[in-house]
Amino acid sequence: MAYSISNSSFLLSRPSPCHKPSLSATSHSFLSLHSASTARQFSSHSAGRIRRGGVCAAVAIEKEVPENERPETFLRSADPAAVSTSVRARFEKMIRDVQDEVCAALEAADGTGKFKEDVWSRPGGGGGISRVLQDGTVFEKAGVNVSVVYGTMPPEAYRAAKGNTGADNEGAKAGPVPFFAAGISSVLHPKNPFAPTLHFNYRYFETDAPKDAPGAPRQWWFGGGTDLTPSYIIEEDVKHFHSIQKKACDKFDPTFYPRFKKWCDDYFYIKHRGERRGLGGIFFDDMNDYDQEMLLGFATECAKSVVPAYIPIIEKRKDTPFTEEHKAWQQLRRGRYVEFNLVYDRGTTFGLKTGGRIESILVSLPLTARWQYDHQPEVGSEEWKLLDACINPKEWL
């Protein structure tokens, strides 16, 4: 992402006269999951407002309550889906397990850096755990955050989320639609120019409308992905990374990897540069056209694949000697990362437009980056090869 990996949720109020949304967020991870099934519905509407026939649905974010300890679950106790066998409960357990696994692996690889943790909850239910490691031996900045969100979606947002914006559809008759969302979101920026940046996020979204709610039937979907952004192409590393993504996909459907690999290449495209942010991976969204148990298993497999896909690369490259020229090129590529986040990432742009907490919204950005006027790498150089691969996506397997 980029994308912003801060942890927070949003609650949509009932349709009301237009006013500037009130926002108070310590984090905003759910919006920052750049989910087309969630943040997408707001991306074309300024200041977090959705207009339909003169009605404005204001976006408001409940203020977080800091917690001293991690609760066993962020699910509401009154939630019928709070039982351990529900998809909601199993997805929350999965993302929290993955957060622990990834953070432990990163601390071990770094050697000295430790994650700072913030735990928070919301009065209306849900909460999150934000973890950030900064200025370590290996990692310049690393964030691994989880969030669980309960909210209410106005019918306008429901129709927009489903890609139906007409006023003469059944959604127009629907009342406010309750929703649930949970996700893990992460970005990892190593110091060494030969060690690649990694981004991953996985999320689950569910509407919770009453069975008889007109125009707003119950819906659920999964989304997510993992992608690699190196400054230099080390082919064995890129092939290793993509092979792990393919292996995870092939366990469920052999069409997934080529389909989601192309989706990833298309999504992380910097239009004004005519190039991709990195060397891709997998990306999918709005997935509900397969068995729910199968997709839960698929999202779990992908998330559990982060450590074996990334840590072996870090171990190989974290101590590679480099020059000032190598570092300068890494900083230029970091600039591209920043451009994607601030211009195209749905979660980041939504958070900035609606006044969310800046520290959380921009936690995915690297500590340092560089912009150099009219920089052109020498044709045939290692820098040129990276840029060429970002302009012309390659098949790595």
C-alpha positions as a Python dict, from the first residue, in 0.01 Angstrom:
ca = {
    (1, 'M'): (0, 0, 0),
    (2, 'A'): (170, 209, -46),
    (3, 'Y'): (-102, 218, 153),
    (4, 'S'): (-144, 331, 500),
    (5, 'I'): (-128, 66, 768),
    (6, 'S'): (-259, 256, 1061),
    (7, 'N'): (-529, 92, 1266),
    (8, 'S'): (-868, 246, 1284),
    (9, 'S'): (-1220, 205, 1180),
    (10, 'F'): (-1490, 422, 1043),
    (11, 'L'): (-1854, 447, 1138),
    (12, 'L'): (-2101, 590, 893),
    (13, 'S'): (-2386, 783, 1044),
    (14, 'R'): (-2743, 776, 924),
    (15, 'P'): (-2808, 1001, 624),
    (16, 'S'): (-2822, 1357, 749),
    (17, 'P'): (-2787, 1712, 624),
    (18, 'C'): (-2442, 1763, 479),
    (19, 'H'): (-2182, 1877, 724),
    (20, 'K'): (-1811, 1842, 769),
    (21, 'P'): (-1743, 1495, 909),
    (22, 'S'): (-1618, 1472, 1262),
    (23, 'L'): (-1310, 1255, 1285),
    (24, 'S'): (-1098, 1156, 1575),
    (25, 'A'): (-870, 866, 1503),
    (26, 'T'): (-568, 723, 1672),
    (27, 'S'): (-535, 485, 1379),
    (28, 'H'): (-714, 385, 1063),
    (29, 'S'): (-601, 45, 947),
    (30, 'F'): (-931, -72, 807),
    (31, 'L'): (-956, 216, 560),
    (32, 'S'): (-590, 179, 483),
    (33, 'L'): (-635, -174, 354),
    (34, 'H'): (-704, -7, 17),
    (35, 'S'): (-1002, -236, -20),
    (36, 'A'): (-1214, -176, -326),
    (37, 'S'): (-1498, -329, -129),
    (38, 'T'): (-1481, -64, 143),
    (39, 'A'): (-1274, 249, 91),
    (40, 'R'): (-1362, 239, -279),
    (41, 'Q'): (-1713, 356, -206),
    (42, 'F'): (-1578, 684, -72),
    (43, 'S'): (-1285, 752, -302),
    (44, 'S'): (-1481, 965, -547),
    (45, 'H'): (-1654, 1171, -280),
    (46, 'S'): (-1485, 1470, -123),
    (47, 'A'): (-1441, 1516, 252),
    (48, 'G'): (-1582, 1173, 328),
    (49, 'R'): (-1935, 1256, 216),
    (50, 'I'): (-2157, 1054, -16),
    (51, 'R'): (-2420, 1248, -209),
    (52, 'R'): (-2726, 1079, -355),
    (53, 'G'): (-3027, 1291, -451),
    (54, 'G'): (-2930, 1573, -220),
    (55, 'V'): (-2873, 1346, 78),
    (56, 'C'): (-2533, 1347, 242),
    (57, 'A'): (-2414, 1054, 451),
    (58, 'A'): (-2148, 1184, 686),
    (59, 'V'): (-1849, 975, 775),
    (60, 'A'): (-1756, 978, 1143),
    (61, 'I'): (-1486, 789, 1325),
    (62, 'E'): (-1536, 701, 1689),
    (63, 'K'): (-1259, 804, 1924),
    (64, 'E'): (-1038, 516, 2032),
    (65, 'V'): (-994, 416, 2392),
    (66, 'P'): (-634, 320, 2479),
    (67, 'E'): (-601, -19, 2647),
    (68, 'N'): (-322, -145, 2871),
    (69, 'E'): (-361, -508, 2773),
    (70, 'R'): (-456, -700, 2461),
    (71, 'P'): (-805, -850, 2500),
    (72, 'E'): (-865, -1211, 2405),
    (73, 'T'): (-1095, -1089, 2129),
    (74, 'F'): (-1217, -758, 1988),
    (75, 'L'): (-1553, -911, 1893),
    (76, 'R'): (-1856, -782, 2079),
    (77, 'S'): (-1966, -1021, 2349),
    (78, 'A'): (-2325, -985, 2225),
    (79, 'D'): (-2224, -1064, 1867),
    (80, 'P'): (-2378, -1401, 1771),
    (81, 'A'): (-2067, -1450, 1556),
    (82, 'A'): (-1838, -1419, 1859),
    (83, 'V'): (-1835, -1797, 1899),
    (84, 'S'): (-1493, -1941, 1824),
    (85, 'T'): (-1620, -2141, 1526),
    (86, 'S'): (-1755, -1840, 1333),
    (87, 'V'): (-1577, -1695, 1030),
    (88, 'R'): (-1541, -1363, 1213),
    (89, 'A'): (-1376, -1522, 1516),
    (90, 'R'): (-1147, -1747, 1311),
    (91, 'F'): (-1040, -1461, 1085),
    (92, 'E'): (-960, -1241, 1385),
    (93, 'K'): (-758, -1521, 1544),
    (94, 'M'): (-573, -1574, 1217),
    (95, 'I'): (-470, -1212, 1171),
    (96, 'R'): (-359, -1182, 1532),
    (97, 'D'): (-155, -1503, 1505),
    (98, 'V'): (4, -1375, 1183),
    (99, 'Q'): (83, -1041, 1349),
    (100, 'D'): (265, -1225, 1627),
    (101, 'E'): (450, -1452, 1383),
    (102, 'V'): (559, -1172, 1151),
    (103, 'C'): (669, -940, 1431),
    (104, 'A'): (870, -1217, 1601),
    (105, 'A'): (1041, -1304, 1271),
    (106, 'L'): (1120, -939, 1198),
    (107, 'E'): (1266, -875, 1543),
    (108, 'A'): (1481, -1187, 1510),
    (109, 'A'): (1605, -1076, 1167),
    (110, 'D'): (1672, -721, 1289),
    (111, 'G'): (1862, -828, 1598),
    (112, 'T'): (1816, -506, 1798),
    (113, 'G'): (1490, -340, 1692),
    (114, 'K'): (1174, -394, 1895),
    (115, 'F'): (813, -320, 1807),
    (116, 'K'): (628, -50, 1997),
    (117, 'E'): (270, -161, 2055),
    (118, 'D'): (-50, 40, 2098),
    (119, 'V'): (-376, -140, 2185),
    (120, 'W'): (-708, 36, 2149),
    (121, 'S'): (-1080, -34, 2155),
    (122, 'R'): (-1395, 150, 2054),
    (123, 'P'): (-1710, 210, 2260),
    (124, 'G'): (-1926, 65, 1981),
    (125, 'G'): (-1721, -252, 1961),
    (126, 'G'): (-1402, -359, 1792),
    (127, 'G'): (-1049, -233, 1830),
    (128, 'G'): (-697, -297, 1714),
    (129, 'I'): (-330, -352, 1781),
    (130, 'S'): (-73, -125, 1616),
    (131, 'R'): (293, -229, 1614),
    (132, 'V'): (577, -21, 1470),
    (133, 'L'): (952, -87, 1467),
    (134, 'Q'): (1162, 215, 1374),
    (135, 'D'): (1537, 275, 1331),
    (136, 'G'): (1639, -84, 1387),
    (137, 'T'): (1962, -242, 1267),
    (138, 'V'): (1801, -394, 956),
    (139, 'F'): (1465, -217, 929),
    (140, 'E'): (1432, 155, 887),
    (141, 'K'): (1060, 126, 952),
    (142, 'A'): (822, -166, 986),
    (143, 'G'): (455, -167, 1080),
    (144, 'V'): (225, -467, 1136),
    (145, 'N'): (-125, -373, 1245),
    (146, 'V'): (-458, -548, 1296),
    (147, 'S'): (-807, -406, 1341),
    (148, 'V'): (-1161, -524, 1401),
    (149, 'V'): (-1439, -285, 1303),
    (150, 'Y'): (-1813, -258, 1365),
    (151, 'G'): (-2003, 19, 1189),
    (152, 'T'): (-2317, 125, 1011),
    (153, 'M'): (-2324, 191, 640),
    (154, 'P'): (-2590, 419, 492),
    (155, 'P'): (-2778, 276, 192),
    (156, 'E'): (-2591, 515, -39),
    (157, 'A'): (-2260, 362, 66),
    (158, 'Y'): (-2400, 11, 32),
    (159, 'R'): (-2505, 76, -327),
    (160, 'A'): (-2170, 237, -405),
    (161, 'A'): (-1983, -58, -256),
    (162, 'K'): (-2174, -293, -482),
    (163, 'G'): (-2114, -74, -788),
    (164, 'N'): (-2480, 21, -819),
    (165, 'T'): (-2529, 398, -803),
    (166, 'G'): (-2872, 430, -957),
    (167, 'A'): (-3152, 581, -755),
    (168, 'D'): (-3423, 347, -886),
    (169, 'N'): (-3291, 24, -739),
    (170, 'E'): (-3391, -178, -437),
    (171, 'G'): (-3096, -40, -238),
    (172, 'A'): (-3277, 295, -227),
    (173, 'K'): (-3535, 136, 1),
    (174, 'A'): (-3281, 3, 246),
    (175, 'G'): (-3215, 152, 584),
    (176, 'P'): (-2869, 186, 740),
    (177, 'V'): (-2673, -135, 693),
    (178, 'P'): (-2459, -265, 983),
    (179, 'F'): (-2120, -403, 880),
    (180, 'F'): (-1823, -587, 1026),
    (181, 'A'): (-1464, -578, 900),
    (182, 'A'): (-1134, -716, 1016),
    (183, 'G'): (-788, -701, 864),
    (184, 'I'): (-412, -715, 899),
    (185, 'S'): (-200, -457, 718),
    (186, 'S'): (177, -421, 700),
    (187, 'V'): (465, -248, 525),
    (188, 'L'): (834, -323, 582),
    (189, 'H'): (1117, -88, 476),
    (190, 'P'): (1471, -231, 521),
    (191, 'K'): (1776, -6, 527),
    (192, 'N'): (1992, -202, 281),
    (193, 'P'): (1922, -110, -86),
    (194, 'F'): (1953, -477, -181),
    (195, 'A'): (1684, -583, 69),
    (196, 'P'): (1336, -525, -76),
    (197, 'T'): (1039, -347, 78),
    (198, 'L'): (738, -571, 141),
    (199, 'H'): (370, -488, 174),
    (200, 'F'): (87, -723, 263),
    (201, 'N'): (-271, -700, 383),
    (202, 'Y'): (-562, -941, 421),
    (203, 'R'): (-918, -847, 515),
    (204, 'Y'): (-1269, -978, 563),
    (205, 'F'): (-1585, -766, 523),
    (206, 'E'): (-1944, -855, 604),
    (207, 'T'): (-2272, -666, 600),
    (208, 'D'): (-2509, -757, 877),
    (209, 'A'): (-2847, -636, 756),
    (210, 'P'): (-3163, -800, 888),
    (211, 'K'): (-3283, -1078, 662),
    (212, 'D'): (-3590, -878, 560),
    (213, 'A'): (-3402, -554, 487),
    (214, 'P'): (-3514, -451, 134),
    (215, 'G'): (-3234, -400, -115),
    (216, 'A'): (-2954, -485, 129),
    (217, 'P'): (-2910, -861, 154),
    (218, 'R'): (-2632, -1000, 370),
    (219, 'Q'): (-2300, -989, 191),
    (220, 'W'): (-1944, -1096, 267),
    (221, 'W'): (-1613, -1084, 83),
    (222, 'F'): (-1239, -1133, 124),
    (223, 'G'): (-954, -925, -13),
    (224, 'G'): (-581, -887, 17),
    (225, 'G'): (-241, -950, -130),
    (226, 'T'): (135, -951, -82),
    (227, 'D'): (377, -762, -307),
    (228, 'L'): (752, -701, -332),
    (229, 'T'): (921, -366, -402),
    (230, 'P'): (1298, -403, -448),
    (231, 'S'): (1539, -133, -559),
    (232, 'Y'): (1754, -387, -743),
    (233, 'I'): (1654, -705, -921),
    (234, 'I'): (1813, -1010, -767),
    (235, 'E'): (1638, -1269, -977),
    (236, 'E'): (1667, -1559, -733),
    (237, 'D'): (1498, -1346, -466),
    (238, 'V'): (1213, -1235, -693),
    (239, 'K'): (1158, -1592, -812),
    (240, 'H'): (1160, -1720, -456),
    (241, 'F'): (900, -1461, -353),
    (242, 'H'): (671, -1533, -649),
    (243, 'S'): (710, -1909, -609),
    (244, 'I'): (577, -1886, -253),
    (245, 'Q'): (278, -1681, -375),
    (246, 'K'): (210, -1935, -649),
    (247, 'K'): (240, -2226, -409),
    (248, 'A'): (-18, -2068, -177),
    (249, 'C'): (-252, -2003, -469),
    (250, 'D'): (-210, -2345, -631),
    (251, 'K'): (-329, -2521, -316),
    (252, 'F'): (-674, -2377, -386),
    (253, 'D'): (-704, -2304, -760),
    (254, 'P'): (-436, -2314, -1032),
    (255, 'T'): (-594, -2010, -1197),
    (256, 'F'): (-543, -1791, -890),
    (257, 'Y'): (-176, -1707, -928),
    (258, 'P'): (-179, -1585, -1291),
    (259, 'R'): (-507, -1401, -1229),
    (260, 'F'): (-400, -1234, -905),
    (261, 'K'): (-47, -1167, -1028),
    (262, 'K'): (-188, -961, -1317),
    (263, 'W'): (-434, -792, -1080),
    (264, 'C'): (-141, -690, -860),
    (265, 'D'): (58, -553, -1156),
    (266, 'D'): (-245, -351, -1265),
    (267, 'Y'): (-334, -222, -919),
    (268, 'F'): (7, -90, -812),
    (269, 'Y'): (40, 127, -1121),
    (270, 'I'): (163, 485, -1093),
    (271, 'K'): (-29, 641, -1379),
    (272, 'H'): (157, 969, -1393),
    (273, 'R'): (488, 779, -1418),
    (274, 'G'): (371, 501, -1646),
    (275, 'E'): (532, 241, -1421),
    (276, 'R'): (451, -4, -1145),
    (277, 'R'): (552, 55, -787),
    (278, 'G'): (749, -267, -769),
    (279, 'L'): (773, -622, -901),
    (280, 'G'): (430, -734, -792),
    (281, 'G'): (302, -1044, -621),
    (282, 'I'): (-67, -1120, -578),
    (283, 'F'): (-371, -900, -517),
    (284, 'F'): (-744, -979, -504),
    (285, 'D'): (-1058, -808, -381),
    (286, 'D'): (-1437, -855, -350),
    (287, 'M'): (-1389, -1232, -342),
    (288, 'N'): (-1714, -1409, -261),
    (289, 'D'): (-1770, -1626, -568),
    (290, 'Y'): (-1619, -1934, -402),
    (291, 'D'): (-1711, -2130, -92),
    (292, 'Q'): (-1662, -1914, 219),
    (293, 'E'): (-1462, -2181, 401),
    (294, 'M'): (-1237, -2219, 99),
    (295, 'L'): (-1168, -1846, 82),
    (296, 'L'): (-1102, -1828, 456),
    (297, 'G'): (-849, -2104, 409),
    (298, 'F'): (-698, -1927, 109),
    (299, 'A'): (-661, -1593, 291),
    (300, 'T'): (-505, -1780, 585),
    (301, 'E'): (-258, -1963, 360),
    (302, 'C'): (-154, -1637, 193),
    (303, 'A'): (-105, -1455, 522),
    (304, 'K'): (90, -1747, 670),
    (305, 'S'): (316, -1739, 361),
    (306, 'V'): (456, -1393, 438),
    (307, 'V'): (737, -1513, 664),
    (308, 'P'): (869, -1790, 434),
    (309, 'A'): (839, -1560, 132),
    (310, 'Y'): (1026, -1265, 283),
    (311, 'I'): (1253, -1355, 574),
    (312, 'P'): (1493, -1574, 370),
    (313, 'I'): (1547, -1278, 134),
    (314, 'I'): (1615, -1042, 424),
    (315, 'E'): (1862, -1285, 581),
    (316, 'K'): (2053, -1304, 252),
    (317, 'R'): (2059, -930, 175),
    (318, 'K'): (2057, -739, 504),
    (319, 'D'): (2438, -725, 522),
    (320, 'T'): (2517, -686, 151),
    (321, 'P'): (2779, -412, 98),
    (322, 'F'): (2645, -106, -83),
    (323, 'T'): (2763, 235, -201),
    (324, 'E'): (2620, 584, -173),
    (325, 'E'): (2500, 545, -533),
    (326, 'H'): (2305, 232, -440),
    (327, 'K'): (2147, 416, -147),
    (328, 'A'): (2056, 716, -364),
    (329, 'W'): (1875, 486, -609),
    (330, 'Q'): (1687, 321, -323),
    (331, 'Q'): (1577, 666, -208),
    (332, 'L'): (1449, 748, -558),
    (333, 'R'): (1245, 426, -566),
    (334, 'R'): (1115, 511, -220),
    (335, 'G'): (993, 835, -372),
    (336, 'R'): (783, 632, -615),
    (337, 'Y'): (644, 440, -317),
    (338, 'V'): (542, 767, -153),
    (339, 'E'): (383, 893, -475),
    (340, 'F'): (164, 586, -504),
    (341, 'N'): (54, 613, -143),
    (342, 'L'): (-35, 979, -152),
    (343, 'V'): (-191, 991, -498),
    (344, 'Y'): (-358, 655, -558),
    (345, 'D'): (-390, 451, -241),
    (346, 'R'): (-758, 453, -143),
    (347, 'G'): (-709, 422, 230),
    (348, 'T'): (-444, 693, 250),
    (349, 'T'): (-628, 946, 36),
    (350, 'F'): (-954, 888, 221),
    (351, 'G'): (-786, 937, 557),
    (352, 'L'): (-621, 1260, 445),
    (353, 'K'): (-946, 1399, 302),
    (354, 'T'): (-1142, 1326, 615),
    (355, 'G'): (-897, 1456, 874),
    (356, 'G'): (-782, 1131, 1027),
    (357, 'R'): (-478, 1106, 1253),
    (358, 'I'): (-181, 1192, 1030),
    (359, 'E'): (75, 982, 1219),
    (360, 'S'): (-138, 673, 1166),
    (361, 'I'): (-236, 745, 808),
    (362, 'L'): (123, 795, 697),
    (363, 'V'): (288, 522, 904),
    (364, 'S'): (339, 318, 585),
    (365, 'L'): (574, 579, 442),
    (366, 'P'): (953, 529, 472),
    (367, 'L'): (1157, 752, 700),
    (368, 'T'): (1357, 880, 402),
    (369, 'A'): (1300, 924, 28),
    (370, 'R'): (1445, 1124, -259),
    (371, 'W'): (1326, 1314, -565),
    (372, 'Q'): (1583, 1412, -825),
    (373, 'Y'): (1497, 1626, -1126),
    (374, 'D'): (1482, 1434, -1455),
    (375, 'H'): (1678, 1135, -1329),
    (376, 'Q'): (1743, 882, -1605),
    (377, 'P'): (1933, 561, -1524),
    (378, 'E'): (2192, 458, -1778),
    (379, 'V'): (2052, 212, -2032),
    (380, 'G'): (2162, -140, -1947),
    (381, 'S'): (2254, -56, -1586),
    (382, 'E'): (2110, -246, -1289),
    (383, 'E'): (1897, 57, -1207),
    (384, 'W'): (1764, 65, -1565),
    (385, 'K'): (1676, -306, -1545),
    (386, 'L'): (1465, -243, -1235),
    (387, 'L'): (1285, 49, -1397),
    (388, 'D'): (1227, -152, -1715),
    (389, 'A'): (1067, -432, -1511),
    (390, 'C'): (841, -177, -1340),
    (391, 'I'): (734, -39, -1678),
    (392, 'N'): (702, -379, -1845),
    (393, 'P'): (584, -640, -1589),
    (394, 'K'): (757, -974, -1630),
    (395, 'E'): (663, -1333, -1567),
    (396, 'W'): (905, -1450, -1299),
    (397, 'L'): (814, -1817, -1297),
}
